[in-house]
Each structure stands twice: as C-alpha cells, then as structure tokens.
Amino acid sequence: MRKFICLVYFSVFGIFFGNAQEQESEIFTLEEFLAMVKRHHPIVAQANLDLSAAEAKLLKSRGAFDPKLEGGMKEKNFHGTEYYSLWHGTFKIPTWYGIDLKAGYEQNEGYYLNPENTTPDDGLWSAGVNIRLAQGLLYNERMNNLKQAKIFQEQSQVERNIQVNQVLADATKAYADWVYYFQNATVYDEFLENAIIRFDGISTSSRLGETPAIDTVETMITVRKRRLDLKQAQLKLQKAKLALSNYLWIEDIPIELEDRMIPSPETLDFTSVLGIEQLLGNATDIEDHPKLQSLNYDLESYDLDIRLKRNKLLPKIDVEYNFLSEEIDEPDYINTNNYKAGVKVSFPLFLRKERGDLRLSKVKREQAEYKLSENAWKLSNKIKATEREILSLQEQMAIVTNIVDESEIMVEAEKRLFEMGESSIFYINTRENKLIDSILKMNKINNELNLAIAKLFETLRIEYENQ
C-alpha cells in the first residue's frame, strides 16, 4: 500500500521516470483500493461533514437549556432633574419541563419614578419561578427541538454510512470492470504471442518446402487479427483504468493509476473482501437495514411532531411567582408576605390552526409508514433477485470453466495431430478461436458475477471494514 502511494506521488509531481512496460508489475488489491476510497474520496469527506453538521445542530438545540444572564439600565434627565433611573439584572435557569427558575435584582430611583417601580435604597432582590401549567409543561418546543436533533444526529450517521457504502459499491464495480478488461487483454496478448511463434515456425517450414506457402498467409492473417483484437482490448482496458482512477484520491489530489499496477488474480473472491460471504443465502433479514433505519427515524421524528402539535391544543397558562427581599444575606430574607406574582391565560376558541397542524403531521406520518413498507418490500425482493443471480452465475461459471478446460484439451490434441501431419493450420486456428471465445465468455461471466456481488453489497448497505 505504501509503495503504491509513493509511486502515485512520484507520478503526480514528475519525479518518477521510466518506461511502464519495463517496470515490474505490482498487484493493486481490491482491499487496498477500497481502503484508499474510504479514506480519501471527496464524497466520503462530504458525508463526514454532514455528520458534523448534525452534531452542531444537536449542540445548538442544547443551548435552549443554557442558563441566561440578562441586565440593563434606562434613565432620563431633563433640565437638571433626574426623572428616573432604572437598573435591573436577571439570572434564568431553564429546566427540562416548562419550568424556569429565576433570580433578579433591581434598583430604581428618580423624581418622577413610577410608583410601581419603587425599590428600597439598596435595591430589591427577587427569586422565583415561572411555570407553564398546561401547554408547554410536560412537552414544549425546546424539548422537541433537542429530541429532534438527537434523532437527526443518529439518522445522519446512518445516511453517512449509506453514502460511503454507495461510493464503495460504485468503486467495486469499477474495479470489477478493470479486472475484466485486464483479463481480456491478457488473453489476446497470450494468443498473439502464440500466433507469432507459429507464424515464425510456418514461415521457416515453408521456405524449406515442408509446408504449403498458403499456410504462411493464413498464419499472418491470424497474427494481424489477434493484434487488432489486442489493440481494441487495450483501449477498453485504458478506459477501465481511467474509470477506476475517478475513485483514487490522496489528500484532496486526484491521481491516475500507474500502468505497472495490475489487479488481483482471477481467484479473487469479492464476497470475502466485501464481508458478505456469510450473508449469501441468508440476507432477507432486513430489519436493521440502514435505509429502513433512516425511514424509522423519520417516523420517530413525526411522532415527536404529533406530540408537540397535540400539546398546542391545550390552553396557555403561565404562572409567575417571585419572593422579594431587601437583604440577600439574611437567612430569613424570604418572606411570603413580600412577593410579586402574575398569571396569563390564552386560548383560541376554535383551535383551527392547531387542529390543522396536527392533522398535517398525522398525514405525513402515514405517508412515511407507506414509504417504509414499500421500501422494505422492494428491498427484500431486490436482495432475493440478486442472490439468485449470484447463484446462477456461480453455476454458469462452473460450466464455462469446464468448457475452457475441454477446449484447451482440444487445442493440444489438434497441435499433436498437426505435428503428425494429420491436421492443418486452419483446424488449429479454429480450435484456438473457440478456446479464446470460451475464455472471453468465462471472463464475462466472472465479471457479471463480481458486479452482482457488488450490487448485493450495495443493496445490503453493510459497512465495509478493511480486512
């Protein structure tokens, strides 16, 4: 992994020199690739920022329960006369329920001071409580906002995992295509080399008069055709490498895959790398699926909203009571005969706005329930379909592997017949072409299998951990 990162940096900054064809190949495994994607890809970083935003929203909601210190003064002087001078300070402690604890101090004086603002010379201390007896007592806006923020934070974690999973699934598909086109290019390269060796042998034999000259022409046609097939395969491989490079980033710098890097061997098992090997055939238990978890968080949010809207149907009854005292340091400063109290009542007669809000909240929750049921059913069917696709492709892979093995036997047998003079170049080329078609078919089925496994990983939305 470190070697790959160093080589990439060298390529980006022009320090690494040399012909890629002369360099020794190095395997770039799927595990290394996905680890790089999960660590450096911009969408993963963006998903982490969304999670940070949810944490900031939770912090903001908790601020509604922070103690608050307030104070101020107001005065008026005219023609040398102090009409009034008002000074007040308040310390307020919100609690979880609709109860606020308060303490305050005020000192007022002036020639034209309003009598209700009159205080002793040393000021007036107060300590009391503000209680919302009906609406807002057991449930209120600040409680609702905090609970909603906690749900949003948990939902953001789930959504973050979903976004990361989507990136990893898409990256896995790109890696599978890279493997596919690399295998095809390798096949064409290998059989081109065989065709060139055969052409050299037939040319020599033709010059010695041992084989017909037409065989030289036929072998040359085969060489040209396979060279053309190789060029086309290399072009597709280059496109696949560029598609793979879309997921390669290091420290916010996009990088391109080195030509010397090759994919994992054909024996690569995508199911074990992605961590879904143990889930095959038993993936229909979707209760803990992240997508459904996110929808369940929506339901919880709507439940809180309905609870708040129901609370809005209650009348507003705010009661305030404050003990008053001139001396804060005296043990008996709280005298029930010295107090300031008040009550405020408010209640809409028809409650049309409140009832409408409640009904809208219930409708939204019902819609969320339908959406949850629909997604659960679709998800279950999609998982079953993908599992059956994987099982079918595994069976096809076993069949086509046997075909390849048997085709290789036929090619070798045809070569022995040619050496004994009982066959021709035409039959050898025909056998090899069928072998090439079989190998390409095997590569295609293997690619479809890997893509199906990646699709199952994408559907299951499990969190990938580097093994």
Disulfide bonds with the S-S distance in Angstrom:
none
